[in-house]
Amino acid sequence: MDGSGGEEQRPWDAAAALVRAARTGDVLAMDELLTLVTPYVTRLCRPIALSDSEDAVQETLVAIFLGVRGLRDPQAFYGWARTITVREAVRVARRTAVERAVDPDDLARLRGLVPHGDGELSVQVRDVLARMPVHHRAVLVLRELEGLDERNAAEVLAIAPGTVKSRLHRARSAFRKAWQR
């Protein structure tokens, strides 16, 4: 699909065209690319970096800005951006001494851990996640929000697939245990 002939252009196609232009020094394309990816980056940073998510988003966008010229395959932009985003969010979250609450809007997207419900439910989910270590939140975001398999989550987190599997098991178990209290 090339975006012509009335066919709808996929987001990664739009991003790829902007990446190509940004790599040649087109500042307007770079601005448009960063604007395009900001909601995605924000959605990933919120449940990992918690109340420091704005810092994580900013640092991610800077890393994307600085690194986009080295991106070899413009079609891989979203996967590349996801990796940068999760790593920056984890790094920022680890700098934070006190665990804080997660945005309830993002928590509503966590599938399979708790039944869908009202606003009080999302507050309870936020509280449970806020007590979890950042490496557990990161693996839950990648598996439950992003729907990545263990191998891809391992690549994003730069850890072994077996580590993802064990962290995910522990994170889900800890979440369910805390949820039942």
N, C-alpha and C positions, 0 to 999 in steps of 0.2 A: 504494500500500500504506500503510495507516494504522496498522499494528501491532495492530489488533483482529481479532477473528474467528479467532484462533489462528495467523495468519500471523506469520512471523518478522520482527522489526524489523531493518532494515539499520543498520549503525553510524552512518551520517550522519544517519539519522532520529532515533536516540537523541541524537546530538550536537545536532541542530537543536532538539529540545525543551528540552534543557539550556541552549542558547544563549539561547533565548527567555526562559526563567526567569531566567538569570543577568543578562540585560540589564535586568530589572526590579529587580535588587538582591537576588535570592535567593542568599544566601551558600552554602547547602547545594548548590544547583544548580551554582554556580561551582566548588565543591570537587569535586563529582562529574564535572563537565566536565573539569577539569584532571587528575583521576585517570584518566578515560577516555582522554585524549589523550597521557598521559605515555609509555606504551610506544611509540607511533608516533613521537613526538618523539625519544625515545632511540634508536630504530632508525635514524633519519635522521642524528642528530648523531654517532654513534660513528665511522662511516667518514670523516666530513669533519673533525671537530674532534679526532679521535684521543683521546689521553689527557686532553684538556681537555673531553671530551664532557659531563661532569657540569656544568661551568660553562655550556656551551652549552645544555644542557637547562634548567637553572635560569633562564637569561636568556630563553630562549624562552617558558617558562611565565609569567614575569613579563610579557613583552610580550603574550602572549595574554590574561592577566588584565586588563591595562590597556587593551587594544584591543578586547575582545569587545563592548563596548557600541556601538562604531562599525561592527560587522559588519552590513551591510544584509541579506544573504541568509543566514539560519541554515543552509540546506541546503549552502552553500558553505564551511562551517566547515573541513572537512579540507583543501581546496585552499588556503584562507587560512592555516591553521596550517602547511601544508607550506612555503608561501612564507616565512613568518616563521621557521620552523625552519631552513631552508637558509641564509637570510641571516644569522641569528644564529650558526649553526655556522661559516660562512665567516668572519664577523667575529672570533669567538673564536679560530679557527685561525690567522688572520693575526696575532693578537697574540702567538702562540707563536713564539719564536725558533728552537727546535729541533723538527724533525719527529720524531714518535714513532710507535709501532706502533698498528695498528688491531686491534679485537677480532675474533678469528678466527670467532666465531659470525656476525657480520655479513658477513664476507668470503665465507662459504659461499654467501651469497645472490647474489653477483655472478655473473650469468649470462653465458655466451658468451665470457668472456675466457680461462678456463682450464678444463680438464676437472675433473669432480668427483673428489675423492680423499679421502685420509686427513688426519689432523691435521698431518702434516708439510707437506702441500700448503697448508693454510690459513696456516701460519707463513710459507711462502715468499710467498704472496699478500700477507700483511700487510706483509712486508718491502718488497716492490715498491711497494705503495701508500704506505707511509710515506716513500718517497723522492720521491714525486710532489708537485708543487705543489698547494696547496689548491684552486685553481680547476679543476684536472684532476680531483681527487677529487670535487668537488661535481658536475661534469657527469656523471661516471661513476655516481654515486649516483642522480641524477635519471633517467638513461637506463636503467641496468642494474637498479637496485633498485626504483625507482618506475615504470619503464616509460613515462615521459613521452616524447612526441614532441619534436622540436626547438623547435617554436613554444611549447609549454607550458613546456619547460625554460628557454627564453629569458625568458618572463614571470617565472618564479620567480627567476631570477638577475638580472633587470633588465638584460639585454644583448640584442643583436640575434640573431635566429635564425641568421644566417650565422656569428656568433661562436661560438654553441653548436656548430654543425656543425664548424667548424675546431678548436675546443678538443677536441671529442669525438674527431675524427680524430687529433689530436696525442696525446691521452691514451691512446687505444687503441694507437696506434703505440708510444708510449713504454712502455706496460705490456708489450706483446708483446716489444719489444726487450730490456727489463730481465728479462723472464721467461726468455728464451732464454739468458741469461748464466749 
